[in-house]
Amino acid sequence: MKKLLSGNEALARGALEARIEIACGYPGTPSSEILENVSKYKEIYSEWSVNEKVAMDAAAGAAYSGRRALVTTKQVGMNVMSDSLFYTAYTGAEAALVVVTADDPGLFSSQNEQDNRHYAKLGKFPMLEPCDSQECKDFMIEAVDMSERFDTPVVIRTTMRTSHSKSVVELGAPGSYGREVGPFPRNIEKYNSMCTWARKRHYILEQRLLDIEEWSNTWPGNRIEWGDREYGFIAGGIIYEYVKQVFPEASILKLGMCYPLPKKLIREFADGVRNVIVVEELDPFIEEQVRAMGIPARGKDIFSICGELLPEGCGAGVVAQTRDEGHVAAQACGRDGLVGPFAAVGLHEARLADGLARAGQVFDAGNHVDVGTAYYQNLVHVRLSLVNFCRFFALRGPDAAQPRGDAVFRFSGRPPIVPDAVSCRFAPVVFIGCLCRIRFLWGLWQMFGFRMLSF
């Protein structure tokens, strides 16, 4: 049976199909709906904990006792639970232990924009990144299997877009519950994390990472999708969907596991393309590892290290436009998306426009974006679909064909009211925006102006 589910709903469904028995968490957007949906399944015991560390301790205790356990948190909650999480990487458990961390690029509901992928490298445990609701469900099942196969906690990292976006999910049968659990094994060398025993466990931990890395090269969640060999994109999570939709003909290495990386697969991919581009939100976590392998990959010299990365792009900050042998180069910094930065790698303008048009057809179905039109000096905010956005910035007709040399346009402060890229067909929008502003000011005058004159 197929059903339309958000990423959080799909994770909860995956917990049911994977026979998770205990789920703990602390509420925080964008992860709260996971445990709310888990609580609908009577087969799973679920509870909100006092804080994230208490949730981690409770789940770890359940896993030590042979019960498959799940912990949910938003990205800042990982800071609170890290003490308890890190020792479970040394000890392992008697049953699966899965942690879901929902990151928040763009700071929609958080006090910082930390990239929790670093926790995987610091704590030395595998981390998975689903790209849609189907993978959210599937990766929950994979995480349970992986945790018990390699005797390690497994972290699933989502982002706000993955957690709250909905897509079709193929449902499977719920797991078989009611399994008997034996007594807790007395294994001091494994479960006593004092220095005497933990020193020996560190060797086991490092070997486990090597084993997972070797296994990840053949894991179906990591795969190469060959296409045009001129440019090869490495991406995972929701960013994979963006790259796939904007450039459907490009070669893509889709990473479902961001740590440890499948190095053999990455080398195979890099050898098969002329240019390697790593597309990721926030920190250059994958890019740094790829470059450490000796592969001349590009990434954060094109894309911003701050803010959410979106396919439509808002082009805020510094926009540099150059032209070389019929290629376009445009780089947008700040809270921007893929339109300008993709052009910066030297992709041909016609291919860029075609890819944007294809992406617009996909995203137009009810997926609209708020575009703050700073070009109109904040006179009006226009609700544009991605199709119109692509036409607005990429399919500009004769304007785009004229070379601009190495000109740099700094859209800071108060930019021109109507730049040359704006078509006259947007004049009615500007006019309506002016009327709205006048009507708003007149309302303020009616409310407060006459009272001020009376004094």
C-alpha positions as CSV (number, residue, x, y, z in Angstrom):
1,M,0.0,0.0,0.0
2,K,1.2,3.5,-0.8
3,K,0.6,6.5,1.4
4,L,1.6,10.2,1.3
5,L,3.8,10.8,4.4
6,S,6.1,13.5,5.7
7,G,9.6,12.6,6.5
8,N,8.8,12.5,10.2
9,E,5.7,10.3,9.7
10,A,7.8,8.0,7.5
11,L,10.5,7.6,10.2
12,A,7.7,6.7,12.7
13,R,6.4,4.1,10.3
14,G,9.9,2.8,9.7
15,A,10.2,2.3,13.5
16,L,7.1,0.2,13.5
17,E,8.3,-1.9,10.5
18,A,11.7,-2.3,12.1
19,R,10.2,-3.5,15.4
20,I,11.5,-0.7,17.5
21,E,10.1,-1.4,21.0
22,I,11.1,1.7,23.0
23,A,11.2,5.3,21.7
24,C,12.3,8.3,23.8
25,G,12.9,11.9,22.9
26,Y,12.6,15.6,23.8
27,P,10.3,17.8,21.7
28,G,11.9,20.3,19.3
29,T,11.2,21.3,15.8
30,P,11.8,19.9,13.3
31,S,11.8,16.5,15.0
32,S,8.8,16.6,17.3
33,E,6.4,14.9,14.9
34,I,8.4,11.7,14.9
35,L,7.6,10.7,18.5
36,E,4.1,12.1,18.2
37,N,3.5,9.6,15.3
38,V,5.3,6.8,17.1
39,S,2.9,7.2,20.0
40,K,0.0,6.2,17.7
41,Y,1.5,2.7,17.5
42,K,0.5,0.7,20.5
43,E,3.3,-1.8,19.8
44,I,5.9,0.8,20.7
45,Y,6.4,2.2,24.2
46,S,7.1,5.9,23.8
47,E,7.7,8.8,26.1
48,W,8.8,12.4,26.2
49,S,11.9,12.6,28.5
50,V,13.0,15.4,30.8
51,N,15.8,16.3,28.4
52,E,17.8,14.7,25.6
53,K,20.4,13.1,27.9
54,V,17.7,11.3,29.9
55,A,16.1,10.1,26.6
56,M,19.5,8.8,25.5
57,D,20.1,7.0,28.8
58,A,16.7,5.4,28.8
59,A,17.1,4.2,25.2
60,A,20.6,2.9,25.8
61,G,19.4,1.0,28.8
62,A,16.7,-0.6,26.8
63,A,19.2,-1.6,24.0
64,Y,21.5,-3.0,26.6
65,S,18.6,-5.1,27.8
66,G,17.9,-6.5,24.4
67,R,15.1,-4.1,23.3
68,R,15.4,-2.2,20.0
69,A,15.4,1.5,21.0
70,L,15.0,4.9,19.2
71,V,15.9,8.4,20.3
72,T,14.6,11.6,18.6
73,T,16.0,15.1,18.9
74,K,16.6,18.3,17.0
75,Q,20.1,19.4,16.2
76,V,20.9,21.3,19.4
77,G,19.7,18.3,21.5
78,M,22.7,16.4,20.3
79,N,24.8,18.7,22.5
80,V,22.9,17.6,25.5
81,M,22.9,13.9,24.8
82,S,26.4,13.6,23.4
83,D,27.9,12.4,26.7
84,S,25.6,9.4,26.8
85,L,25.7,8.8,23.1
86,F,29.5,8.6,22.9
87,Y,30.0,5.8,25.4
88,T,27.4,3.7,23.6
89,A,29.7,3.8,20.5
90,Y,32.4,2.1,22.7
91,T,30.1,-0.4,24.3
92,G,27.7,-1.3,21.6
93,A,24.5,-3.0,22.8
94,E,22.4,-6.2,22.8
95,A,19.9,-4.7,20.4
96,A,19.6,-1.9,17.9
97,L,20.1,1.7,19.1
98,V,19.1,4.4,16.6
99,V,19.2,8.2,17.0
100,V,17.4,10.6,14.8
101,T,18.8,14.2,14.7
102,A,16.8,16.8,12.7
103,D,19.1,19.6,11.7
104,D,17.8,23.1,10.9
105,P,19.7,24.8,8.1
106,G,18.3,28.3,7.8
107,L,17.5,28.7,11.5
108,F,13.8,28.3,11.2
109,S,13.3,27.3,14.8
110,S,16.8,27.1,16.4
111,Q,19.3,29.3,18.2
112,N,22.2,28.2,16.0
113,E,23.0,26.5,12.7
114,Q,25.3,23.7,13.8
115,D,26.0,20.9,11.4
116,N,25.5,17.6,13.3
117,R,27.4,15.5,10.8
118,H,30.5,16.4,12.7
119,Y,29.2,14.3,15.6
120,A,29.5,11.1,13.5
121,K,33.2,11.8,13.0
122,L,33.8,12.8,16.6
123,G,31.9,9.9,18.1
124,K,33.0,7.4,15.5
125,F,29.6,6.0,14.6
126,P,27.8,5.7,11.2
127,M,25.4,8.4,10.0
128,L,22.7,8.1,7.3
129,E,21.0,10.9,5.4
130,P,17.7,10.1,3.7
131,C,16.6,12.2,0.7
132,D,12.8,11.8,0.9
133,S,10.1,10.2,2.9
134,Q,10.6,6.8,1.3
135,E,14.2,6.7,2.3
136,C,13.2,8.0,5.8
137,K,11.2,4.8,6.3
138,D,13.7,2.5,4.6
139,F,16.7,4.0,6.3
140,M,15.1,3.5,9.7
141,I,15.0,-0.2,8.9
142,E,18.5,-0.1,7.5
143,A,19.7,1.6,10.6
144,V,18.3,-1.1,12.9
145,D,20.0,-3.8,10.7
146,M,23.2,-1.9,10.6
147,S,23.3,-1.3,14.4
148,E,22.9,-5.0,15.1
149,R,25.2,-6.1,12.4
150,F,28.1,-3.9,13.5
151,D,27.2,-3.5,17.2
152,T,27.1,0.3,17.1
153,P,24.6,3.1,17.5
154,V,23.5,4.5,14.2
155,V,22.4,8.1,13.7
156,I,19.9,9.3,11.0
157,R,20.3,12.9,10.1
158,T,17.4,14.8,8.5
159,T,16.8,18.5,7.9
160,M,13.8,20.7,8.1
161,R,12.9,20.1,4.4
162,T,13.2,16.3,4.7
163,S,11.3,16.2,8.0
164,H,8.3,18.3,6.8
165,S,8.1,17.6,3.1
166,K,5.7,14.9,2.0
167,S,6.1,12.2,-0.7
168,V,4.7,8.9,-1.6
169,V,5.8,6.0,0.6
170,E,5.5,2.3,-0.1
171,L,4.4,0.8,3.2
172,G,5.6,-2.6,4.4
173,A,4.4,-5.0,7.0
174,P,4.8,-4.1,10.7
175,G,7.6,-5.9,12.5
176,S,6.9,-9.0,14.6
177,Y,6.6,-8.0,18.2
178,G,6.4,-10.1,21.4
179,R,10.0,-11.5,21.2
180,E,11.3,-12.8,24.6
181,V,14.4,-11.1,26.0
182,G,16.9,-13.0,28.1
183,P,18.9,-11.8,31.1
184,F,21.4,-9.0,30.7
185,P,24.8,-10.6,29.9
186,R,27.6,-10.1,32.5
187,N,30.3,-8.8,30.2
188,I,32.5,-6.4,32.1
189,E,35.1,-5.9,29.4
190,K,32.3,-4.6,27.0
191,Y,29.9,-2.7,29.2
192,N,32.2,-1.2,31.8
193,S,33.5,1.9,30.2
194,M,36.2,2.7,32.7
195,C,39.6,3.4,31.4
196,T,40.9,-0.1,31.9
197,W,38.4,-1.6,29.5
198,A,37.6,1.4,27.3
199,R,41.3,1.5,26.2
200,K,40.8,-1.9,24.6
201,R,37.4,-1.1,23.2
202,H,39.0,1.8,21.2
203,Y,40.8,-0.6,18.9
204,I,37.5,-2.4,18.3
205,L,35.8,0.9,17.6
206,E,38.4,1.9,14.9
207,Q,38.3,-1.5,13.2
208,R,34.5,-1.3,13.2
209,L,34.7,2.0,11.3
210,L,36.9,0.4,8.7
211,D,34.5,-2.5,8.3
212,I,31.6,-0.2,7.9
213,E,33.5,1.8,5.3
214,E,34.3,-1.3,3.3
215,W,30.7,-2.4,3.5
216,S,29.3,1.0,2.5
217,N,31.0,0.7,-1.0
218,T,28.4,-1.9,-1.9
219,W,25.5,-0.6,0.2
220,P,22.6,0.3,-2.1
221,G,22.1,3.7,-0.3
222,N,25.3,4.8,-1.9
223,R,25.2,4.7,-5.7
224,I,26.5,6.2,-8.8
225,E,24.1,7.5,-11.4
226,W,26.1,8.0,-14.6
227,G,25.2,10.8,-17.0
228,D,27.1,13.6,-18.6
229,R,30.8,13.0,-17.6
230,E,31.8,16.7,-17.9
231,Y,30.6,17.4,-14.3
232,G,30.0,15.0,-11.5
233,F,28.1,16.1,-8.5
234,I,28.4,14.5,-5.0
235,A,25.3,15.0,-2.9
236,G,23.2,13.4,-0.2
237,G,20.0,14.1,1.7
238,I,17.5,16.6,0.3
239,I,20.3,18.3,-1.7
240,Y,20.5,15.2,-3.9
241,E,16.9,15.8,-4.9
242,Y,17.7,19.4,-5.8
243,V,20.7,18.4,-7.9
244,K,18.8,15.6,-9.6
245,Q,15.9,17.9,-10.5
246,V,18.0,20.9,-11.7
247,F,20.5,18.7,-13.7
248,P,18.7,15.4,-14.6
249,E,21.4,14.5,-17.2
250,A,24.4,15.0,-14.9
251,S,26.5,12.3,-13.3
252,I,25.7,12.1,-9.6
253,L,27.2,10.2,-6.7
254,K,24.3,9.8,-4.3
255,L,25.5,9.4,-0.7
256,G,23.0,7.8,1.7
257,M,25.8,7.5,4.3
258,C,27.8,10.7,5.0
259,Y,30.1,8.9,7.5
260,P,32.1,6.9,7.0
261,L,32.3,7.7,3.3
262,P,32.5,4.9,0.7
263,K,36.0,5.8,-0.5
264,K,36.3,3.2,-3.2
265,L,33.0,4.4,-4.7
266,I,34.1,8.0,-4.5
267,R,37.4,7.2,-6.3
268,E,35.5,5.3,-9.0
269,F,33.2,8.3,-9.5
270,A,36.0,10.8,-9.6
271,D,37.9,8.8,-12.2
272,G,34.8,8.8,-14.4
273,V,34.2,12.5,-14.6
274,R,36.2,15.6,-15.5
275,N,35.2,17.8,-12.7
276,V,33.9,16.9,-9.2
277,I,31.6,19.2,-7.3
278,V,30.4,18.5,-3.8
279,V,27.0,20.1,-3.1
280,E,26.1,20.2,0.6
281,E,24.5,22.5,3.1
282,L,26.4,24.3,5.9
283,D,29.9,23.0,6.6
284,P,32.2,21.4,3.9
285,F,32.0,18.0,5.8
286,I,32.0,15.8,2.7
287,E,34.2,18.1,0.6
288,E,37.0,18.1,3.2
289,Q,37.0,14.3,3.3
290,V,37.0,14.0,-0.5
291,R,39.8,16.5,-0.8
292,A,41.8,14.7,1.9
293,M,41.7,11.7,-0.5
294,G,43.6,13.7,-3.0
295,I,40.6,14.4,-5.3
296,P,40.5,18.1,-6.5
297,A,36.8,18.6,-5.6
298,R,35.1,22.0,-5.5
299,G,32.3,23.0,-3.1
300,K,32.3,25.9,-0.7
301,D,34.2,28.1,-3.1
302,I,30.9,28.0,-5.0
303,F,28.2,27.5,-2.4
304,S,27.6,29.5,0.8
305,I,28.6,28.0,4.1
306,C,25.7,29.8,5.8
307,G,22.0,29.3,5.5
308,E,19.7,26.8,3.7
309,L,20.6,25.7,0.2
310,L,17.6,25.8,-2.1
311,P,17.3,25.1,-5.8
312,E,15.7,28.4,-6.8
313,G,18.2,30.7,-5.1
314,C,17.6,34.3,-3.9
315,G,21.0,35.7,-5.0
316,A,21.4,37.8,-1.9
317,G,24.9,39.3,-1.3
318,V,27.6,39.6,-3.9
319,V,26.8,38.5,-7.4
320,A,29.7,38.0,-9.8
321,Q,29.0,37.4,-13.5
322,T,31.7,36.4,-16.0
323,R,31.6,34.8,-19.4
324,D,34.3,32.6,-20.9
325,E,33.9,30.8,-24.2
326,G,30.2,30.7,-24.2
327,H,30.0,29.7,-20.6
328,V,28.3,31.5,-17.8
329,A,29.7,32.0,-14.3
330,A,27.6,33.5,-11.6
331,Q,28.2,33.1,-7.9
332,A,25.7,34.1,-5.3
333,C,26.6,34.3,-1.6
334,G,24.6,34.6,1.5
335,R,21.3,32.6,1.9
336,D,21.2,31.5,-1.7
337,G,20.4,28.4,-3.7
338,L,21.7,26.4,-6.6
339,V,20.9,28.7,-9.6
340,G,23.8,31.1,-9.4
341,P,26.4,28.7,-7.9
342,F,25.6,26.0,-10.4
343,A,26.4,28.4,-13.1
344,A,29.7,29.3,-11.4
345,V,31.2,25.9,-12.2
346,G,31.0,26.8,-15.9
347,L,27.9,25.0,-17.1
348,H,26.6,26.1,-20.4
349,E,23.8,28.6,-20.1
350,A,21.4,26.7,-22.3
351,R,21.8,23.6,-20.2
352,L,21.3,25.6,-17.0
353,A,18.1,27.2,-18.4
354,D,16.8,23.8,-19.5
355,G,17.5,22.3,-16.1
356,L,15.8,25.1,-14.3
357,A,12.8,24.8,-16.5
358,R,12.6,21.1,-15.7
359,A,13.0,21.8,-12.0
360,G,10.2,24.3,-12.2
361,Q,7.8,21.8,-13.7
362,V,8.5,19.5,-10.8
363,F,8.3,22.1,-8.0
364,D,5.4,24.0,-9.3
365,A,2.8,21.5,-7.9
366,G,1.9,23.4,-4.8
367,N,5.5,24.1,-3.8
368,H,5.8,27.8,-3.8
369,V,8.6,29.9,-2.3
370,D,8.6,33.4,-0.7
371,V,10.8,35.7,-2.7
372,G,11.5,38.9,-0.9
373,T,12.0,41.3,-3.9
374,A,14.8,43.5,-2.6
375,Y,15.1,44.7,-6.2
376,Y,11.9,46.7,-5.6
377,Q,13.3,48.4,-2.4
378,N,11.0,46.2,-0.3
379,L,7.9,47.7,-1.8
380,V,6.2,44.4,-2.2
381,H,6.8,40.7,-1.5
382,V,5.9,38.6,-4.4
383,R,4.7,35.0,-4.1
384,L,6.4,33.3,-7.1
385,S,6.5,29.7,-8.1
386,L,9.8,28.2,-9.0
387,V,8.8,28.2,-12.7
388,N,8.4,32.0,-12.6
389,F,11.6,32.3,-10.6
390,C,13.5,30.4,-13.3
391,R,12.1,32.6,-16.0
392,F,12.8,35.7,-13.9
393,F,16.5,34.9,-13.3
394,A,17.6,32.4,-15.9
395,L,15.4,32.6,-19.0
396,R,15.9,36.3,-19.6
397,G,16.0,36.2,-23.3
398,P,18.2,38.8,-25.1
399,D,19.5,40.3,-21.8
400,A,21.3,37.1,-20.9
401,A,23.1,36.9,-24.3
402,Q,24.9,40.2,-23.8
403,P,28.4,39.8,-22.3
404,R,29.0,41.6,-19.0
405,G,32.8,41.0,-18.7
406,D,34.0,40.8,-15.2
407,A,31.5,43.2,-13.8
408,V,30.6,42.8,-10.1
409,F,27.2,43.9,-8.9
410,R,26.9,44.5,-5.2
411,F,23.3,44.3,-4.1
412,S,23.7,45.8,-0.7
413,G,22.0,48.7,0.9
414,R,19.4,50.1,-1.5
415,P,19.7,48.5,-4.9
416,P,18.2,50.0,-8.1
417,I,14.4,49.9,-8.1
418,V,14.2,48.0,-11.4
419,P,17.5,46.4,-12.6
420,D,18.0,45.5,-16.2
421,A,17.1,41.8,-15.6
422,V,13.6,42.7,-14.5
423,S,11.1,42.4,-17.4
424,C,8.5,45.1,-17.8
425,R,5.8,42.4,-17.3
426,F,6.5,42.8,-13.5
427,A,5.5,46.5,-13.6
428,P,1.9,45.8,-12.5
429,V,3.3,43.9,-9.5
430,V,5.3,47.0,-8.5
431,F,2.3,49.2,-9.0
432,I,0.1,47.1,-6.9
433,G,2.9,47.0,-4.2
434,C,3.0,50.8,-4.2
435,L,-0.8,50.9,-3.8
436,C,-0.6,48.5,-0.9
437,R,2.1,50.6,0.8
438,I,0.1,53.8,0.3
439,R,-3.0,52.1,1.7
440,F,-1.1,50.9,4.7
441,L,0.4,54.4,5.5
442,W,-3.1,55.9,5.1
443,G,-4.4,53.4,7.7
444,L,-1.7,54.4,10.1
445,W,-2.5,58.1,9.6
446,Q,-6.1,57.5,10.4
447,M,-5.3,55.5,13.5
448,F,-2.6,57.8,15.0
449,G,-2.2,61.0,12.9
450,F,-5.4,62.8,13.9
451,R,-4.7,62.0,17.6
452,M,-1.3,63.5,17.4
453,L,-2.7,66.7,15.8
454,S,-5.2,67.1,18.7
455,F,-2.4,67.5,21.3
